[in-house]
């Protein structure tokens, strides 16, 4: 049986959704496949997110990921929106949830680190729920 595909979605696919994709690949690749995308793209991933993910997790997102549109990812089973406070476009899936995360862009390292910690906990929780049948 193939692993479920999870998409982390936010408007620009440059910060929270990118961190979620990277942490999902690090912490839950044995249970689900990870993708991230947005309704718009930025020319590069948020540089504070890149720096802090490298510092805390040893992940260089610029080497493994890029900003992508919804049309650039495969059909997914689970959609996780980051909490963009905008109406997300419809993306067909079997399960959808919103994590309600504030965007740390333009804020302090402490705000980024707090967001990363919340994403890590939510990834591990999602992994457990998928293992248990969601």
C-alpha positions in Angstrom: 0.0 0.0 0.0 1.3 3.4 -0.9 1.8 6.1 1.8 -0.7 8.9 1.9 0.3 12.2 0.3 0.1 15.3 2.5 0.1 18.8 1.1 1.0 21.8 3.3 -0.6 24.9 1.7 -0.2 28.7 2.3 -0.5 31.7 0.0 3.2 32.2 -1.1 4.7 28.8 -0.3 7.7 30.5 1.1 7.8 30.0 4.9 5.4 28.0 7.1 4.4 25.5 4.4 8.0 25.1 3.4 9.0 24.4 7.0 6.2 21.9 7.3 7.3 20.1 4.2 10.9 19.9 5.4 9.9 18.7 8.9 7.4 16.2 7.5 10.2 14.7 5.3 12.5 14.6 8.3 10.1 13.3 11.0 7.4 11.4 9.1 8.7 10.1 5.8 8.1 6.6 7.0 4.3 7.3 7.3 3.5 9.9 4.6 4.8 11.8 1.6 5.1 15.6 1.9 4.5 18.4 -0.5 4.0 22.1 -0.1 2.5 24.6 -2.5 0.8 28.0 -2.7 -1.6 30.0 -4.7 1.3 32.4 -5.6 5.1 31.8 -5.4 8.0 33.8 -4.2 11.4 33.8 -6.0 13.0 32.2 -2.9 12.1 30.6 0.4 12.1 32.9 3.4 15.8 33.4 4.2 15.2 33.4 8.0 13.3 30.1 7.7 16.1 28.7 5.6 18.8 29.8 8.2 16.9 28.6 11.3 15.9 25.3 9.8 19.5 24.7 8.9 20.6 25.8 12.3 18.1 23.7 14.3 17.5 20.7 12.1 20.4 20.5 9.7 18.0 20.9 6.8 19.0 23.1 3.8 15.6 23.9 2.3 17.2 25.8 -0.6 18.9 22.5 -1.7 15.8 20.3 -1.4 12.8 22.5 -2.0 11.4 25.4 -4.1 8.3 27.5 -4.0 5.6 25.7 -6.0 2.0 26.4 -7.2 -0.9 24.0 -6.4 -0.7 22.8 -10.0 2.9 21.7 -9.5 2.1 19.0 -6.9 0.5 15.6 -7.4 -3.0 14.6 -6.2 -2.9 14.4 -2.4 -4.9 12.6 0.2 -4.6 15.2 3.0 -4.5 19.0 2.8 -3.1 21.0 5.7 -3.6 24.8 5.4 -1.3 26.9 7.5 -3.8 29.5 8.7 -3.4 32.3 6.1 -6.6 34.1 7.0 -7.6 33.9 3.4 -10.0 31.6 1.6 -7.8 28.7 0.3 -8.7 27.3 -3.1 -10.4 24.0 -3.3 -7.9 21.1 -3.5 -9.5 17.7 -3.7 -8.6 15.5 -0.8 -9.9 12.9 1.7 -9.1 15.0 4.8 -8.5 18.7 5.3 -7.4 20.6 8.4 -6.1 24.1 9.2 -3.3 24.6 11.6 -3.9 28.3 12.3 -0.3 29.4 12.4 0.6 33.0 12.3 3.2 33.9 9.6 6.6 34.7 11.3 7.9 36.5 8.3 9.4 39.9 9.2 9.4 38.9 12.9 12.1 37.8 15.4 14.1 34.6 15.4 12.1 33.7 18.5 8.9 33.9 16.6 10.3 31.6 13.8 11.6 29.2 16.4 8.2 29.1 18.1 6.5 28.4 14.8 9.0 25.7 13.9 8.3 24.0 17.3 4.5 24.1 16.8 4.9 22.7 13.3 7.2 19.9 14.6 4.5 19.0 17.2 1.7 19.1 14.7 3.7 16.9 12.2 4.3 14.3 14.9 0.6 14.4 15.9 -0.4 14.0 12.2 2.0 11.1 11.9 0.4 9.4 14.9 -3.2 10.1 13.6 -2.4 8.7 10.2 -0.8 5.6 11.7 -4.0 5.2 13.8 -6.3 5.6 10.8 -6.9 9.4 11.1 
